[in-house]
Amino acid sequence: MGSNGKTLLESGHEAEWAELNREKVEYRRRSAAALTPAERIAEGQRLSQQAVSLLASAIRSGRVPGRAFWA
């Protein structure tokens, strides 16, 4: 909690959230720039596998029609 007794989730902290979001974007930009081409490929493959797993899970749960897997 801040000195005024509010948490960051309450209204009135837009400037703090904007700064946190800027820092996160900058961190991700620097992290991505530091990857070698082989690391970029591996990361892309990992993210693709994660996306397929998420879609398969959604299909199994009945939230998405099975044909979505082949769309």
SULJOZI-V673171 format. One record per backbone hydrogen bond with DSSP energy under -1.0 kcal/mol. CO is the residue of the C=O (numbers start at 1). NH is the residue of the N-H. Records with the same first field share a line. If there is no record, write none. Layout:
CO: NH / NH
//
This chain:
2: 5
6: 2
7: 10
13: 17
14: 18
15: 19
16: 20
17: 21
18: 22
19: 23
20: 24
21: 25
22: 26
23: 27
24: 28
25: 29
26: 30
27: 31
28: 32
29: 33
30: 34
32: 35
36: 40
37: 41
38: 42
39: 43
40: 44
41: 45
42: 46
43: 47
44: 48
45: 49
46: 50
47: 51
48: 52
49: 53
50: 54
51: 55
52: 56
53: 57
54: 58
55: 59
56: 60
57: 61
58: 63 / 64
59: 62
65: 68
66: 69
67: 70
//
